[in-house]
Amino acid sequence: MEQTVSRHTGRTAKAVGEMGDLLTLPGMNPERVQRLMDRLQVSNRAELKRALAAGKVVGLEGFSRELKSRLQAALAAEPDGS
C-alpha cells in the first residue's frame, strides 16, 4: 500500500509542478490548466503562447476572448515575451 501511495503522490506532485507554471497567469485556475493539458497538450508558457497565436484556445470551455487577450498580454510582458 505504501508503494502505491508513493507512486500516486509522485504523479500528483508532477502534475502540480507542470500546472504551477500556468497557474500564475491571470485568470488561470486548476480546471482551465487541466483543460489546456488534456485537450491541447499545453503544459508550459511557450506552448500556451503558440496555442494562443494559432487561435486554438478560444472556444475551449472557460476560455473567452477576454481571457485570451489577458493571457497574451501577460505572456508578452514577460522578460522573454515578444
Long-range contacts (C-beta under 8 A, 24 or more apart in sequence): 18-43, 18-44, 21-45, 22-48, 25-71, 25-74, 25-75, 26-70, 26-71, 26-74, 27-67, 27-70, 27-71, 28-71, 31-62, 32-62, 32-63, 35-60, 35-61, 35-62, 35-63, 36-60, 45-75, 45-78, 48-75, 49-75, 49-81
